[in-house]
Amino acid sequence: MEGLYYAGWDGGGTATTIECIDEVGKTLLRAKTGPLNVHGNGAEQVRQSILEALRHMSQLPGGLSAFRSLCVAGAGISGDETRAVWQNALEEGTYKGQYQLAADFEAALYGAFDGAPGMILISGTGSVCYGMNGTGGFHRCGGWGHRFDDEGSGYSIGRDVLKAVARAHDGRTNPTLLTKLLHDHWNIKDMPGLMSKAYGQDTSKKEIAALSVLCVEAFKQGDEAAAEIFETAAQSLHELLKATKTVLSLSEVALLGGLLNQETPLRNALEKRLKGDLIVREPKADAARGAALMATKI
């Protein structure tokens, strides 16, 4: 029975999706467990998540001994502390097959194109473009975090919302609906209060990224500043794609992440730039399947 199955885990911030496949790629099991990021959830929570995931896998005929390899994908799951937690939990759960930890965007690419060549562009809290061509070449563009990069992401749009409000307050630009929306969202009515909130230690990157929702609302009501923000974000994302396309000579992309995986002002602005340049494909599968496909390469 040894070596019949492969498993992929897609570790999100609050939950993990598990997919198990056989040697021909047929899905045998899909399940959910808890988060896998030690830094966001603690070692004990991650230990419990790993053990629960292994219990799901053991339900297949032959149990854990029938698994040849496991690929776990997610943000923030690398590093010595995480690897120690993983090693101990896998030993406790009696998993003896091979395993590797991978970036979330790597698994997302494999899932989107079912292991075939292509590019993905992700815009959520952060942003990144990643691609693989037919000769085994890979290229990553962007995704260097909010201090260095993340242009075209929810965070960058949220930051631009704050910038638009400040510029309108000063009279450098015309008034914007974003001002009222931000005041109502944070229940703060003056610039000193907004400054304190924006720079407060308790204000997370995700809270700034969440301001992108305000930009969508203002855009729907015809706000000029909101439209400019989405045009700027679309241009930034297009630059990620152009650079990746040039390196890998690819022509197809799947758009992923909360700001691109459905019809949004950002996706619409980006697709206008892509006409005649790149073909947009719907993703074939998710990152859990992508991780399972990556497991077959270990």
Backbone torsions as a table, in degrees:
resi	resn	phi	psi	omega
1	MET	NA	-15.7	-172.4
2	GLU	-64.1	135.4	173.8
3	GLY	83.7	23.3	-178.0
4	LEU	-86.6	-26.4	-168.7
5	TYR	-124.2	160.2	172.7
6	TYR	-132.9	146.4	-178.8
7	ALA	-127.3	144.0	174.1
8	GLY	-128.6	135.1	176.8
9	TRP	-119.8	129.5	175.4
10	ASP	-107.1	102.7	-175.2
11	GLY	-87.8	110.0	175.9
12	GLY	-94.3	-174.9	-177.7
13	GLY	-70.1	-28.3	-177.5
14	THR	-124.8	-14.8	-178.1
15	ALA	-155.2	163.4	-179.9
16	THR	-128.0	134.1	175.6
17	THR	-100.4	134.6	-178.0
18	ILE	-112.8	132.7	172.1
19	GLU	-130.7	132.6	176.3
20	CYS	-117.1	133.4	-178.4
21	ILE	-129.0	162.6	175.7
22	ASP	-96.5	-169.4	-172.9
23	GLU	-68.2	-19.0	178.7
24	VAL	-104.2	8.7	175.5
25	GLY	89.7	6.8	178.7
26	LYS	-72.5	131.8	178.8
27	THR	-73.0	126.2	-179.2
28	LEU	-106.7	-26.6	-175.9
29	LEU	-158.0	137.7	171.0
30	ARG	-128.7	134.4	-178.3
31	ALA	-153.3	170.8	178.8
32	LYS	-125.1	148.2	171.6
33	THR	-145.2	-171.0	-175.1
34	GLY	-80.1	-174.1	-176.9
35	PRO	-71.8	161.6	-176.3
36	LEU	-120.9	-0.9	-177.0
37	ASN	-86.1	110.4	-178.5
38	VAL	-59.7	-41.9	-175.3
39	HIS	-68.2	-31.6	-179.3
40	GLY	-90.7	-18.6	-171.8
41	ASN	-132.4	-13.2	179.0
42	GLY	93.9	151.6	-174.8
43	ALA	-63.2	-39.8	-177.5
44	GLU	-67.4	-40.3	177.5
45	GLN	-62.3	-43.2	178.9
46	VAL	-65.4	-41.0	176.3
47	ARG	-56.6	-46.4	-179.7
48	GLN	-64.3	-38.5	178.7
49	SER	-63.1	-43.6	179.9
50	ILE	-63.7	-45.7	-179.6
51	LEU	-63.4	-39.2	178.5
52	GLU	-66.5	-40.8	178.1
53	ALA	-61.9	-41.3	177.9
54	LEU	-64.8	-35.2	177.3
55	ARG	-65.0	-38.7	175.6
56	HIS	-61.7	-45.9	-179.0
57	MET	-62.7	-34.8	-176.7
58	SER	-69.0	-10.2	179.3
59	GLN	-71.8	-20.4	179.9
60	LEU	-72.5	152.1	179.3
61	PRO	-55.0	131.9	-177.5
62	GLY	93.9	-14.4	177.3
63	GLY	64.6	-158.2	-175.8
64	LEU	-64.8	-27.6	-178.6
65	SER	-67.1	-14.5	179.8
66	ALA	-86.8	-0.4	-179.5
67	PHE	-94.0	127.7	178.2
68	ARG	-81.4	-40.9	-176.6
69	SER	-158.5	161.8	-177.1
70	LEU	-136.7	132.7	173.5
71	CYS	-119.5	127.3	-179.7
72	VAL	-114.8	121.9	-177.9
73	ALA	-115.3	145.4	177.4
74	GLY	170.5	165.9	176.0
75	ALA	-87.3	137.0	174.8
76	GLY	72.1	27.9	-179.8
77	ILE	-111.3	12.9	175.7
78	SER	-99.3	175.7	179.6
79	GLY	108.1	157.7	-174.6
80	ASP	-63.3	-40.5	-178.7
81	GLU	-62.4	-45.2	-180.0
82	THR	-64.3	-42.8	-178.6
83	ARG	-63.1	-35.6	178.3
84	ALA	-66.2	-42.7	177.4
85	VAL	-62.1	-43.7	-179.7
86	TRP	-62.3	-48.9	-176.9
87	GLN	-59.5	-45.0	-178.8
88	ASN	-65.9	-42.2	-178.1
89	ALA	-69.2	-38.8	178.4
90	LEU	-65.8	-38.5	176.0
91	GLU	-65.8	-42.3	178.0
92	GLU	-61.9	-38.4	-179.7
93	GLY	-83.5	4.3	176.6
94	THR	63.1	29.3	172.3
95	TYR	-83.9	125.6	-175.2
96	LYS	-119.0	1.9	179.5
97	GLY	-78.2	180.0	177.1
98	GLN	-75.8	153.9	174.1
99	TYR	-152.9	157.7	174.8
100	GLN	-144.6	154.0	174.2
101	LEU	-103.7	135.5	-175.4
102	ALA	-133.3	163.2	176.5
103	ALA	-72.8	149.4	-179.4
104	ASP	-61.4	-36.2	-178.2
105	PHE	-71.6	-26.9	175.3
106	GLU	-63.9	-47.2	179.4
107	ALA	-66.8	-36.9	178.6
108	ALA	-61.9	-38.4	178.0
109	LEU	-64.7	-48.2	179.9
110	TYR	-60.6	-38.8	178.9
111	GLY	-69.4	-43.2	-175.6
112	ALA	-62.3	-36.2	-177.7
113	PHE	-113.7	13.8	178.3
114	ASP	53.3	39.1	177.7
115	GLY	85.8	-3.8	-179.6
116	ALA	-88.6	167.7	179.2
117	PRO	-61.9	150.7	177.8
118	GLY	162.3	-179.2	177.9
119	MET	-126.8	149.2	168.4
120	ILE	-120.5	146.4	172.7
121	LEU	-124.4	121.1	-177.9
122	ILE	-111.5	130.2	170.7
123	SER	-133.5	104.4	174.2
124	GLY	-129.8	-126.9	172.0
125	THR	-59.8	-42.1	174.7
126	GLY	-114.0	-171.0	178.7
127	SER	-144.7	149.5	177.0
128	VAL	-164.4	150.1	171.7
129	CYS	-120.9	137.2	-177.8
130	TYR	-145.6	138.9	-177.6
131	GLY	-144.5	161.2	176.1
132	MET	-138.7	133.1	178.7
133	ASN	-104.2	-178.4	-173.3
134	GLY	-73.6	-9.9	178.4
135	THR	-102.9	11.0	178.3
136	GLY	87.4	11.3	177.7
137	GLY	-83.3	140.5	179.0
138	PHE	-122.4	151.5	173.8
139	HIS	-149.8	134.0	174.6
140	ARG	-113.1	136.8	178.2
141	CYS	-133.5	124.9	-176.9
142	GLY	81.4	-164.9	-179.9
143	GLY	75.8	27.4	-176.5
144	TRP	-95.3	13.7	176.4
145	GLY	91.2	162.8	-170.6
146	HIS	-71.7	-19.9	178.9
147	ARG	-79.4	-30.9	-179.6
148	PHE	-97.4	-34.0	-161.7
149	ASP	-155.6	-121.3	-178.1
150	ASP	59.8	32.0	177.0
151	GLU	-66.2	143.1	-178.4
152	GLY	78.5	8.7	-179.1
153	SER	-96.1	173.6	173.9
154	GLY	-59.9	-37.9	178.8
155	TYR	-63.8	-46.0	-178.0
156	SER	-66.2	-35.5	177.0
157	ILE	-67.2	-42.8	176.9
158	GLY	-60.9	-41.1	177.6
159	ARG	-63.7	-38.4	178.6
160	ASP	-70.7	-27.6	172.5
161	VAL	-61.8	-46.2	178.4
162	LEU	-61.7	-41.9	179.4
163	LYS	-62.5	-42.6	-179.0
164	ALA	-64.0	-39.0	178.8
165	VAL	-65.2	-42.4	179.6
166	ALA	-64.8	-42.8	-178.6
167	ARG	-66.7	-39.1	177.3
168	ALA	-67.3	-37.9	178.4
169	HIS	-59.9	-39.6	-178.0
170	ASP	-77.0	-14.8	-174.2
171	GLY	87.0	9.2	178.4
172	ARG	-72.7	-24.8	177.3
173	THR	-134.0	173.7	176.0
174	ASN	-67.3	157.4	175.5
175	PRO	-56.4	149.9	-178.7
176	THR	-131.7	143.7	176.3
177	LEU	-62.0	-21.2	179.5
178	LEU	-59.1	-29.2	-179.7
179	THR	-61.9	-52.1	-179.7
180	LYS	-64.7	-41.7	-179.4
181	LEU	-62.3	-40.1	179.1
182	LEU	-69.0	-43.2	176.7
183	HIS	-56.3	-45.7	-178.5
184	ASP	-69.1	-38.7	-177.3
185	HIS	-63.7	-44.7	-179.0
186	TRP	-97.1	-3.1	-177.9
187	ASN	55.5	44.7	179.3
188	ILE	-132.0	132.5	-171.3
189	LYS	-110.7	2.6	-179.7
190	ASP	-137.8	162.5	-177.2
191	MET	-64.8	-41.5	177.0
192	PRO	-58.2	-39.6	178.4
193	GLY	-66.9	-40.9	177.3
194	LEU	-63.5	-39.6	178.1
195	MET	-61.2	-46.3	-179.5
196	SER	-60.8	-41.3	179.6
197	LYS	-67.1	-47.8	-175.7
198	ALA	-63.3	-36.8	-177.6
199	TYR	-96.3	1.5	-179.0
200	GLY	-65.7	144.8	-178.3
201	GLN	-63.1	-25.1	-178.9
202	ASP	-86.1	-5.3	179.2
203	THR	-87.9	111.0	-173.4
204	SER	-86.1	167.4	174.7
205	LYS	-58.6	-38.4	-179.7
206	LYS	-65.5	-34.2	177.8
207	GLU	-66.2	-38.2	176.5
208	ILE	-67.8	-42.0	178.7
209	ALA	-61.7	-33.0	-179.3
210	ALA	-64.9	-17.9	177.9
211	LEU	-68.7	-12.7	176.3
212	SER	-61.2	-27.0	176.7
213	VAL	-62.7	-37.2	177.7
214	LEU	-64.6	-36.6	179.6
215	CYS	-65.8	-37.9	176.5
216	VAL	-62.5	-44.3	-178.9
217	GLU	-64.1	-43.3	179.1
218	ALA	-65.5	-39.3	178.7
219	PHE	-59.9	-43.4	-179.5
220	LYS	-61.7	-25.8	179.6
221	GLN	-96.5	13.1	173.4
222	GLY	82.1	21.7	-177.9
223	ASP	-71.8	128.8	-177.0
224	GLU	-65.9	-43.5	-178.3
225	ALA	-63.7	-41.0	179.2
226	ALA	-63.2	-41.9	178.7
227	ALA	-61.6	-41.1	179.0
228	GLU	-65.2	-37.4	179.2
229	ILE	-62.6	-44.3	-179.5
230	PHE	-68.9	-34.2	177.1
231	GLU	-65.1	-41.3	178.7
232	THR	-64.7	-43.2	180.0
233	ALA	-64.2	-42.1	179.3
234	ALA	-62.8	-40.0	178.5
235	GLN	-63.3	-41.0	179.4
236	SER	-63.7	-43.1	178.7
237	LEU	-66.3	-37.4	178.1
238	HIS	-62.3	-36.3	178.5
239	GLU	-64.4	-38.1	176.3
240	LEU	-61.2	-44.3	-179.0
241	LEU	-66.2	-43.5	-178.1
242	LYS	-61.8	-41.3	-179.7
243	ALA	-65.8	-42.1	-179.4
244	THR	-68.8	-41.0	177.9
245	LYS	-59.9	-42.3	-178.5
246	THR	-63.3	-43.0	-178.0
247	VAL	-68.2	-41.4	-171.1
248	LEU	-103.2	-9.0	-178.0
249	SER	56.3	52.0	-179.3
250	LEU	-108.9	161.4	-177.4
251	SER	-129.7	-3.1	-176.1
252	GLU	-124.2	142.9	-179.1
253	VAL	-140.5	144.4	170.9
254	ALA	-109.4	135.6	-177.8
255	LEU	-99.9	124.3	-173.9
256	LEU	-129.3	165.6	179.1
257	GLY	96.6	158.2	-172.6
258	GLY	-60.3	-23.9	-178.7
259	LEU	-93.3	-4.0	-176.8
260	LEU	-130.9	-17.1	-171.5
261	ASN	-82.1	7.7	173.4
262	GLN	-149.5	177.4	-179.9
263	GLU	-71.1	114.7	179.2
264	THR	-136.3	163.4	176.0
265	PRO	-56.6	-35.8	179.9
266	LEU	-69.4	-46.4	179.6
267	ARG	-61.6	-42.7	-179.9
268	ASN	-61.1	-43.2	-180.0
269	ALA	-66.2	-36.6	179.2
270	LEU	-70.0	-44.5	-176.9
271	GLU	-63.2	-30.6	175.5
272	LYS	-61.5	-35.8	179.5
273	ARG	-75.5	-23.0	-174.4
274	LEU	-89.0	-13.3	-177.6
275	LYS	-58.4	127.5	-178.4
276	GLY	78.5	0.5	-176.6
277	ASP	-117.2	-51.8	-179.2
278	LEU	-137.0	150.6	177.0
279	ILE	-97.3	126.6	178.7
280	VAL	-90.2	123.1	178.2
281	ARG	-112.2	143.6	173.3
282	GLU	-73.1	138.6	179.5
283	PRO	-62.1	138.0	-179.1
284	LYS	-76.0	-32.8	-177.5
285	ALA	-157.0	177.3	-176.4
286	ASP	-95.3	-176.6	-175.6
287	ALA	-70.6	-24.9	177.1
288	ALA	-64.8	-44.7	175.8
289	ARG	-66.5	-38.6	177.6
290	GLY	-58.0	-42.3	178.2
291	ALA	-64.7	-38.6	177.8
292	ALA	-63.4	-40.4	177.3
293	LEU	-65.6	-37.5	176.6
294	MET	-63.9	-32.7	179.5
295	ALA	-62.4	-29.5	179.8
296	THR	-71.2	-13.5	-179.2
297	LYS	-94.3	-7.4	-177.0
298	ILE	-70.0	NA	NA
